[in-house]
Amino acid sequence: MRVVFLGTPTLAIPALDTLVESQHEVLAVLTRPDKPAGRSRVPSPPPIKGRALDLGLPVWQPPKAREAIDEIHDARADVLAVVAYGGWLPPPVLEATEQGCVNVHPSLLPRWRGAAPIERAIIAGDETTGVSTMQIDEGLDTGPLYLQQECPVGRTETAGELAARLAGLGAGLLVRTLDGLEDGSLTATPQSEEGVTYAEKLTPGECEVDWAAPAEVVDGLIRGSNPRPGAWTMLGGRRIKLWRSRLASSVVSVRGGTPGEVLSTSPLVVSCASGAVELLEVQPDGKSRMSAEAFCRGHDVGGERMGAC
């Protein structure tokens, strides 16, 4: 099929690469405009733009997707393939091709519709997640489904690491979906009305660690908010970000303690309402990320309480 690809971040690149290597023809890449970045505010291109140019593909960057309607029609595209485009697609875009817009969504819909499905799956303690391909409609990830593929959530996996794995799975699923649409073997099925959950974007405020929660909840928050916006707590009157963690072994955490109490500095173990969390990577305010081991070498935190101002 003749495809216009819509995507923006680095995580969309595996899908574009896989699509280019398939039997389908990628006509162009539609992405978001360059954005000012850093202190200099020099416009920076979206990651997918650089990859598209490397592949010799035309790149369209209108402020709004509807402004590319004429280009889509002129290209005689059969379908729009959407992977993390990051912008609203109005009805004229949804109806611009015969096959509409096929979206790759990193969850097993209808669970975790919305902006942060990977983060929310980890924070909720889901043991399994996956990827869905769907026909985009005017709702929030409510369109009918084509294919789904499950994958386990690693017990120490961060949202960034899981996102990279799902990007690879989604790339293959997208091509399988387009194959099925082309040969007529695949039709969309309405989503179930049961099991619907919503994945709102994480805010820094909700990423403050509540040490009075069970260790599983604290660990899920730390891993689920990495790489953004990052879990954090207070220690000695200063904010410290917590980037990596795992559930502490029973041997280390068996004696317990007050929620937030540092039970050990080698390894760095912090007590929760039940169980304890071992911190692996932290970032004191104004400093670079560092291993918990390096942090403890420079800070005497034994017996202190995290979360206390």
C-alpha positions in Angstrom: 0.0 0.0 0.0 0.9 3.6 -0.4 1.6 5.0 3.0 2.1 8.4 4.6 3.7 8.0 8.0 2.9 10.2 11.0 5.3 10.2 13.9 7.5 12.5 16.0 9.7 11.0 18.7 12.6 8.6 18.6 10.3 5.7 19.6 8.6 6.1 16.2 11.8 5.4 14.3 11.6 1.5 14.5 8.2 1.6 12.9 9.3 3.8 10.1 12.4 1.7 9.5 10.4 -1.5 9.4 7.8 0.0 7.2 10.4 1.2 4.7 11.8 -2.4 4.6 8.4 -3.9 3.9 6.5 -4.3 0.7 4.6 -1.1 1.3 5.7 2.2 -0.1 6.3 5.1 2.3 5.5 8.3 0.3 6.3 10.9 3.0 6.6 11.5 6.7 4.3 14.0 8.4 5.6 15.2 11.7 5.5 18.1 14.2 7.3 21.4 13.5 10.8 22.0 14.8 10.7 23.3 18.4 13.0 25.7 20.3 15.3 23.7 22.6 17.8 24.5 25.3 18.9 27.9 26.6 19.6 29.1 23.1 16.1 28.3 22.0 17.4 27.3 18.6 14.7 25.3 16.8 15.4 21.6 17.0 13.9 19.0 14.6 11.8 16.1 15.9 13.9 12.8 15.9 11.8 11.2 13.1 12.6 14.1 10.8 16.3 13.3 10.8 15.7 9.6 10.1 13.2 10.3 7.3 15.8 12.6 5.6 18.4 9.9 6.0 16.0 7.5 4.2 15.5 10.1 1.4 11.8 10.6 2.3 9.9 13.9 1.9 9.1 15.5 5.3 6.0 17.6 5.9 5.8 19.8 9.0 2.7 21.9 9.0 1.6 23.5 12.3 -1.6 21.4 12.1 -2.1 18.1 10.4 -5.2 19.4 8.5 -2.8 21.7 6.6 -1.3 18.6 4.9 -4.6 17.4 3.4 -3.7 18.6 -0.2 -0.3 16.8 0.0 -1.9 13.6 1.2 -4.4 13.7 -1.7 -1.8 14.6 -4.2 0.4 11.7 -3.1 -2.6 9.3 -3.6 -2.0 7.6 -0.3 -4.0 4.6 0.6 -3.5 4.8 4.4 -2.0 7.0 7.1 0.2 5.0 9.6 0.4 6.8 12.9 3.0 6.2 15.6 3.2 8.8 18.4 2.5 11.8 16.2 1.6 13.9 19.2 -1.1 16.1 17.6 -4.9 16.0 17.1 -6.1 14.5 13.8 -9.4 16.1 12.7 -12.0 14.3 10.7 -10.8 15.6 7.3 -7.4 13.9 8.0 -9.1 10.7 9.3 -11.1 10.6 6.1 -8.3 11.6 3.7 -7.5 8.0 2.5 -9.4 4.9 1.7 -8.1 3.0 4.7 -8.1 5.9 7.1 -5.6 6.2 9.9 -4.0 3.1 11.5 -2.5 3.9 14.9 0.0 1.9 17.0 -0.9 2.3 20.7 1.4 0.9 23.4 -1.2 -0.9 25.5 -3.8 -3.7 25.3 -6.8 -1.5 24.6 -9.2 -0.7 26.1 -6.9 -0.7 29.1 -4.8 2.5 29.3 -6.3 4.8 26.7 -4.6 8.1 26.7 -1.2 9.8 26.9 0.8 7.7 29.3 -0.1 4.0 28.9 3.4 2.7 29.5 4.0 4.7 32.7 0.5 3.9 34.1 0.9 0.2 33.4 4.1 0.1 35.5 2.8 2.3 38.2 -0.3 0.1 38.5 1.8 -3.0 38.8 0.5 -4.6 35.6 2.4 -7.8 35.0 1.5 -7.8 31.3 0.9 -5.1 28.7 1.3 -5.0 24.9 0.7 -3.2 21.7 -2.5 -2.6 19.7 -3.2 -1.4 16.2 -6.4 0.4 15.8 -8.4 2.5 13.4 -8.4 6.1 14.7 -11.8 7.7 15.3 -12.7 11.0 16.9 -12.6 9.6 20.5 -9.6 9.1 22.8 -8.2 5.8 21.6 -11.7 4.4 21.2 -11.4 3.2 17.6 -11.9 -0.4 16.5 -9.0 -2.8 16.9 -7.0 -4.7 14.2 -4.3 -6.7 16.0 -2.8 -6.9 19.5 0.3 -8.5 20.9 1.0 -9.1 24.6 4.4 -8.8 26.4 5.4 -9.1 30.0 6.5 -6.1 32.1 10.0 -6.7 33.5 10.2 -6.6 37.3 12.9 -4.0 37.3 12.0 -2.4 33.9 11.6 1.4 33.6 9.0 3.1 31.5 11.7 4.1 29.0 13.0 0.6 28.7 9.6 -0.9 28.3 8.7 1.8 25.7 11.7 0.8 23.6 10.6 -2.9 23.6 7.1 -2.0 22.7 8.3 0.2 19.9 9.9 -2.8 18.3 6.8 -5.0 18.8 4.6 -2.2 17.4 6.7 -1.8 14.3 6.2 -5.4 13.3 2.5 -5.3 14.3 2.0 -2.2 12.1 3.3 -4.0 9.0 1.2 -7.1 9.7 -1.8 -4.8 10.0 -1.1 -3.1 6.7 -0.5 -6.5 5.1 -3.9 -7.7 6.3 -5.7 -4.6 5.1 -4.0 -4.9 1.7 -5.0 -8.5 1.1 -8.4 -8.1 2.7 -7.8 -10.7 5.5 -8.1 -8.2 8.3 -11.0 -6.2 9.5 -11.4 -4.0 12.6 -13.3 -5.1 15.7 -15.0 -2.7 18.1 -13.3 -2.4 21.5 -14.8 -4.0 24.5 -16.9 -1.8 26.8 -15.4 -3.6 29.8 -12.0 -3.0 31.3 -11.6 0.6 30.1 -9.0 2.6 32.0 -7.4 6.0 31.2 -3.7 6.9 31.3 -3.4 10.6 32.0 -0.1 12.3 31.6 2.1 12.1 34.7 2.7 15.4 36.6 5.7 16.1 38.8 3.4 16.6 41.8 2.0 13.1 41.7 5.6 11.7 41.4 6.5 12.6 45.0 7.1 9.3 46.8 4.7 8.4 49.6 6.8 6.2 51.8 3.7 5.2 53.8 2.7 3.1 50.7 3.7 -0.5 50.2 7.1 -1.1 48.7 5.5 -2.4 45.5 3.7 0.9 45.0 6.9 3.0 45.6 9.0 0.8 43.3 6.3 1.1 40.6 6.2 4.8 40.8 10.0 5.2 40.6 10.3 2.9 37.6 7.1 4.2 35.9 8.2 7.8 36.0 11.6 7.2 34.5 12.6 8.9 32.2 10.0 11.6 32.8 9.0 13.4 35.0 11.0 11.4 37.6 10.0 10.3 41.1 11.3 12.4 43.9 11.5 12.8 47.7 12.9 15.1 50.3 16.1 14.2 52.2 17.7 16.5 54.7 15.7 19.5 53.5 16.7 19.0 49.8 14.9 17.3 46.9 16.4 14.2 45.5 15.2 12.4 42.4 15.0 8.6 42.4 15.6 7.0 39.0 16.0 3.3 39.6 14.9 0.9 42.2 13.9 -2.7 43.0 12.2 -4.4 45.8 14.7 -5.0 48.6 15.5 -8.6 49.6 13.7 -9.9 52.7 17.1 -10.3 54.4 17.8 -6.6 54.2 14.3 -5.4 54.9 13.1 -7.9 57.5 13.6 -5.7 60.5 11.5 -2.9 59.0 11.4 0.6 60.2 9.5 3.9 60.0 8.2 4.7 56.5 11.0 6.6 54.7 13.7 5.4 57.2 17.1 4.5 55.6 17.6 0.9 56.8 20.9 0.4 55.0 23.4 2.3 53.0 25.2 -0.7 51.4 22.9 -1.3 49.6 20.7 1.8 50.0 17.5 0.5 51.4 14.5 2.6 52.5 11.6 1.3 54.6 8.0 1.5 53.3 4.6 0.8 55.0 5.2 -2.8 54.2 8.5 -4.1 52.8 11.3 -1.9 51.6 12.8 -0.5 48.4 16.4 -0.7 47.3 17.4 2.5 45.5 19.9 2.0 42.6 20.2 5.4 40.9 19.5 8.8 42.4 20.1 12.5 41.6 20.5 15.1 44.4 19.2 18.5 43.6 21.6 20.4 41.4 23.7 17.3 40.7 24.0 14.7 38.0 22.6 11.2 38.2 24.7 8.8 40.2 24.6 5.3 41.5 23.2 4.9 45.0 26.6 3.5 46.0 28.3 6.7 44.9 25.7 8.9 46.6 26.2 7.1 50.0 29.9 7.5 49.8 29.5 11.3 49.8 26.5 11.5 52.1 26.0 10.1 55.5 22.3 9.1 55.4 22.2 6.1 57.6 19.2 6.2 59.9 17.8 9.4 58.2 14.3 9.5 57.0 13.3 10.2 53.4 10.3 12.3 52.8 10.9 14.5 55.8 11.6 18.2 55.2 
